């Protein structure tokens, strides 16, 4: 990981994606009891490199093989995907190199194009993996009264 431990103050740093080890979903989930369900949702071969991971900001370098896909999910954060190479297809939206996709904590899915894809994924904090629709502000108010 390229960020310092949480007990040390954050400092500027330089990183080189080529020197950061990448992990597939299989690598990250290992033998966890819920691994099969997550692999069904997120695929097995997506490769993630952690560039920055703090409570306020997470930045990942991602690569997907041609045709690889994820099913509808969200992370509980605002998210930006900026495509560096190849293509990600979100529904009928084709996002190619130099383009991006923003989601404000809503369900999304994608499929990698014929050449696969490489992108930077930015989250407004450390997210989770959710398959439900987030509650709207009105629903939250009703639940709390």
Secondary structure as UniProt FT lines:
FT   TURN            6..7
FT   HELIX           17..19
FT   STRAND          23..24
FT   HELIX           25..29
FT   TURN            30..31
FT   TURN            33..34
FT   HELIX           35..42
FT   STRAND          47..53
FT   STRAND          58..64
FT   TURN            66..67
FT   STRAND          69..74
FT   STRAND          78..90
FT   TURN            91..92
FT   STRAND          93..96
FT   TURN            97..98
FT   STRAND          100..104
FT   STRAND          108..123
FT   HELIX           137..144
//
